Amino acid sequence: MRRAAVVVLALVLCASAAGATAPRGGPQVSALFKGIPQHGVELGRHNAPVTLALFADLQCPYCARWERTVLPVIVRSYVRPGKVRLIFAGMTFLGPQSLSGLRAALAAGLQNRLWNLAALVYLNQGAEGSGWLNDAFLRRVGAAVPGLDVAEMLAARRSATVEQERRDAANLAETGGVDGTPSFAVGRTNQGLHLLPHAELTAMALEPALDALLQG
């Protein structure tokens, strides 16, 4: 009887530990993106009339704030209805872990799960410079993304496709004059993008530019 009680207690403790290490926001992120097409760095209908590029560093606290408060509004109002396509242009301004995190996100994009992974990274972001964005963290948040093969993601971080997408984002940022994160560039799809002036991190700061392009 005592042995059975010990086994039950061990199972309870293991379940409690697993729950304690589960990343925050998994169900909310899945619900936000459910049914929306993803392809690599893109979120939304490929031929949506307007494109919005997000220049972001996975360690950037302001990017995390934008992810929590503004992205859901943009997704529900513009991306899900097919009006706007989002592009994630990953930056690495904050050091080596920004680079390793970006490679993991781009590798998740090879499985069309980049936006899910990035959202969970931001929702569970650690203190800047504390070394939180490591492989253990990436495995933990990756495991919370439905349909993502975490081992495959980690193995693909230095693939040619990932490196090309990283360079493409860096070139786009350099061409546009991006000097911080988060930054945004908008335009009619396949007709070039222009960088928006730095503004408050609110949906209202982006909506006029998006609406003007949609009306045009």
Buried (B, 14 or more C-beta within 10 A) or exposed (E): EEEEEEEEEEEEEEEEEEEEEBBEBBEEBBEBBEEBBBEBBBBBBEEBBBBBBBBBBBBBBEBBBBBBEBBBBBBEBBBBEBBBBBBBBBBBBBBEBBBBBBBBBBBBBBBBBBBBBBBBBBBBBBEEEEEBBEEEBBBBBBBBBEEBBBEEBBEBBEBEEBEEBBEBBBEBBEEBEBEEBBBBBBBEBEEEBEBBEEEEBEBEBBBEBBEEBBEE
